[in-house]
Structures are given as structure tokens and as C-alpha cells.
Amino acid sequence: MQYDYIKLPKNIFIEPEQVASMNDKEVLIVTTGSQGEPSSALFRMSIGEHRHVKIKPTDLIVLSSRAIPGNEGSISGMLNHLQRAGAKVANDRDIHVSGHASMEEQKLMLRLVNPKFFLPIHGEYNHVMKHKETAMMCGVPERNIYIMNDGDTVEIAPKYMRKVKTVRTGKTYIDNQNNHKIDDDIVIDRQKLALEGIVMIVAQIDGQHSTMLSKPLVTSFGLVADKQDKAFAKEIEDVLELFLVNIKEGLIENPRALENDLRQVVRKHIYRKMKKYPLIVPHIFVM
């Protein structure tokens, strides 16, 4: 409308809060969310959490897009929500009109501009390489075409362009409570705890006879239900007893190596039984 491609009267546009008071057949909603983004308006509509729009069985949802590689799972989940709400979904490939230039359009642009240097940047690596080939077809010398990776930088001058230093890129995790950066290994530990759980083992060992002096203390979180705690603790106790029966000679004198070997044994046992790799924290006291 701003550039006069289409002309529509301004009085046909309404505020979101007016949707509920309108006849459904008179309302068209153009919204974000074609890729199933959890914070998008369409996704929030699909799960019934949008403030102004509720999906009804009489609704038709038109996805005028194609799935970006990697988004298939989130899109499928959103479609399930929409269809559970009773809506009809239209997402045929024929509906989509790409916003990206075709090869012939790219050729036209390259020939009109006739660049000395060319730096294709949009898309994945295979798309960039294809764009490079298109530029070479249009007369750009291969030596003047730069394929960049995340963090690469270029220096541009009136007579040349060249790659220079690489800067660090990637995710930076920030603690919302104090605005401080969180080290990657801490985040990895948190993710592991969330997905796999944790098992802590505290045991006293008789160094001379390689036997337990008392019942070990076994505590787990995020791995077994509370009602199974006792059975799981007994299971780990049996694993520890078997470990001590078959302990390597001299290992009992090296507490760190002893804990590492026990960690491996317990990890293998839990994976065989539960197909999980929890964080295992053994504390062995040799008396």
C-alpha cells in the first residue's frame, strides 16, 4: 500500500481486540508463525494462548510458505494443535510464492550492476556456492568472489576487497539474574542434568579387604520416580559390591582412579537398563 502496489481502503483494517466482535466470514488475519516458532502469534493461537484470537472448527488456516530445513518438527507440532482445534489447514506447495530471486533474476541483477567483487551471503553454504557459480556465468572472476563463514571479516577499499581476520562468533549465555556471562561448560552441565538426571553415590570402603563398611548412600534426581528410590539404591549397591569383588589390583590405593572406574561401571549399568547417561558423582572414602 505504501508503494501503491495495492490499493485498499484504510477502514477495512481493525485492531486485534475487535476480532471477537466481528463475523468470522468478514475477517482475514495475516500473522507470523509459518515456521512453527513457539513465540509466534499463530503458534499461540494453535495452543489457545493468544489474547484475542481463538481457533474454531470453521477457521481456514493458509500457510503460504515452505518449511525451512530444520523446522519440520515445530511446524508439524503446530499443525497438530491447529487440527485438534478443528481448523482446516491448507499448505500445498502451489500456494507458496518464493520471496527469493530465481537464477535468471540473479543473472539480471549481476549484469546490471557488473560488480568487480562479489560476496554472496544469503542462505546455507550450498546456496552461496550456487550463487557464486551464477556470478561466474555473468563474468565475475572467480578470484574476486569471496565465500564467507561466520566470523570472517573483509576489508573494502576503492581498488580492492580482501579477507582479513576472523572474529569469535557463536552463542553467549547470560544469567538473567545478574546479567553475567555463563561459561559453556556450565550450560552443558545444566542441559545434561535436565535431560539425563544425576546420581550421587557416597560409600565407605575397607581398604584392606575391598568391602563396604556400611550401606552406601545413593541419591538420584530426574532419573527414577520417588517410589522407586529404594529399589534403585539397592540396584546400585549390588553394582558397587560386584565392582569391589572384581576390583583391579592397586586401584583401592588411588581414590581418584577408583571413583573414575566406578563412574564408568555405574554409567554402563544405567544405560543398559534405562538408555540414559546421567551425571554420576561418586564419593568413595577408603578407611
Order of alpha helices (4+ residues) and beta strands (2+ residues): alpha-beta-alpha-beta-alpha-alpha-beta-beta-beta-beta-alpha-beta-beta-beta-alpha-alpha-beta
